[in-house]
Amino acid sequence: MKGNGVFRYICIVSLAALSCAASARDLDQDEARDLRLSGVILPLDQLMRAALERYPGATLLEAELEEEDDVFVYEVELLTREGVVRELEIHAHDGKILKDEVDD
């Protein structure tokens, strides 16, 4: 009986983690344009300034606008001069870098 309770707990925790991860959604270019024109988010080129100041000469590989809990975040991949791929999360409203790590 005790083992069954542990299994149930693990299932509940796993489902909760999956539902949190699934709550983020990618926005398409039309949604991004509408948000930018309405002033909800800043233009991507403006947001990239902080990232390129941190990694001068880096090349943008990918940028995706995501929404999670009504917060808009750009997930950006950069290739640095040293050949390292960095993954950054940039708050789309104020440009604050929320995450910066080596991409696996």
C-alpha positions in Angstrom: 0.0 0.0 0.0 2.8 2.4 0.8 4.5 1.7 -2.5 1.3 2.5 -4.3 1.2 5.9 -2.6 4.7 6.7 -3.7 3.8 5.8 -7.3 0.7 8.0 -7.1 2.8 10.9 -5.8 5.3 10.5 -8.6 2.6 10.5 -11.2 1.0 13.6 -9.8 4.3 15.5 -9.7 5.1 14.3 -13.2 1.8 15.5 -14.6 2.1 18.8 -12.8 5.6 19.3 -14.3 4.3 18.5 -17.8 1.4 20.8 -17.5 3.7 23.7 -16.5 6.0 23.0 -19.5 3.1 22.8 -21.8 1.7 26.1 -20.8 4.3 28.1 -22.9 3.3 28.7 -26.5 5.1 29.9 -29.5 3.7 33.0 -31.2 3.7 33.4 -35.0 5.0 36.4 -36.9 1.6 38.0 -37.2 1.0 37.8 -33.4 4.5 39.2 -32.8 3.9 42.1 -35.2 0.5 43.0 -33.6 2.1 42.9 -30.1 5.0 45.1 -31.3 2.7 47.6 -33.0 0.5 47.9 -29.9 3.5 48.5 -27.7 3.3 45.3 -25.7 6.7 44.1 -26.8 9.8 45.8 -28.1 11.2 45.2 -31.6 13.6 42.2 -31.7 16.5 44.3 -33.1 16.2 46.6 -30.1 16.1 43.6 -27.7 19.2 42.1 -29.4 21.4 45.1 -28.4 21.9 43.8 -24.9 22.7 40.3 -26.1 25.2 41.6 -28.7 26.8 43.9 -26.1 27.3 40.7 -24.0 28.6 38.7 -27.0 30.1 41.2 -29.6 30.3 39.8 -33.1 27.8 36.9 -32.3 25.5 35.7 -35.0 21.8 35.2 -34.4 20.9 31.6 -35.2 17.3 31.5 -34.0 14.7 33.6 -32.2 11.3 32.5 -31.0 8.7 34.6 -29.2 6.9 32.6 -26.5 4.1 33.4 -24.1 3.9 31.9 -20.7 1.4 33.2 -18.1 0.8 36.4 -20.0 4.6 37.1 -20.1 6.3 37.4 -23.5 9.8 36.1 -23.8 12.2 35.8 -26.8 14.2 32.6 -26.7 17.3 33.4 -28.7 20.2 31.3 -29.9 23.5 33.0 -30.7 26.7 31.7 -32.1 29.6 33.5 -30.4 32.9 34.3 -32.1 34.4 31.5 -30.1 32.0 29.0 -31.8 29.9 28.5 -28.7 26.1 28.4 -29.1 24.4 30.4 -26.3 20.7 30.2 -25.4 19.2 33.4 -24.0 15.8 34.3 -22.8 15.0 38.0 -23.1 11.9 39.6 -21.6 10.1 41.0 -24.7 8.7 44.1 -22.9 11.8 45.5 -21.2 14.8 43.7 -22.8 16.0 42.2 -19.5 18.1 39.0 -20.0 16.4 36.3 -17.9 18.5 33.4 -18.8 21.9 32.9 -20.5 23.5 29.5 -20.8 25.4 27.3 -23.2 23.0 25.4 -25.5 23.3 21.7 -25.4 
